[in-house]
Amino acid sequence: MITQTNAVAFRQNLGEMLNQVQYRHDSVVINKDGKPVAALVDARLFERIRRMQGRFEALCERIEAGFAAVPEAQGLDEIDAAVALERAQHRSSTPR
């Protein structure tokens, strides 16, 4: 479960929210001026997020290196064409 709270309530209820995260594996989104600014998640989830971020960044670097010689406009056109093709194939295979 994800709980949303403001920064003042978070400070006032820190112990309770830590228990929610630690024992129930909930997450807490902390808002400031009505906008999310931080999240409190359990340590195992945070470690998974960090590993996924590292893998994502490594993948991005490999893609960048592989397409370094392709002009940006051409690359964006190819991405748009691939997305359009995939969407068309999905629409044609989805029963109505």
C-alpha positions, 0 to 999 in steps of 0.5 A: 500500500502507498500512503501519501502525507505532507512533510509536517505530518511525516515529521510528527508520525515518523516512528509510525511510518517507519513501522509501516514501511519496515513491517508491512512493506508499505511505501510513504510518499511525502508531499510538500506544497501538494507535490511529491518530493520524496518517498520512504520505501523499505530497504529491500525495495530500494536496493532493487530500484538501485540495481534496476537503475544501474542496469537501465543506465548501462543499457542506455550507454550501450544504445548510445554507443551503438547509435553514435553515428546515427544523426539524432533526427534520423534516430527519432524518425526510426523510433517513431516508425517502429512505434507506429508499426507496433501499434498498427500490429497490436490494433490488427491483432486485438479482437473488437 
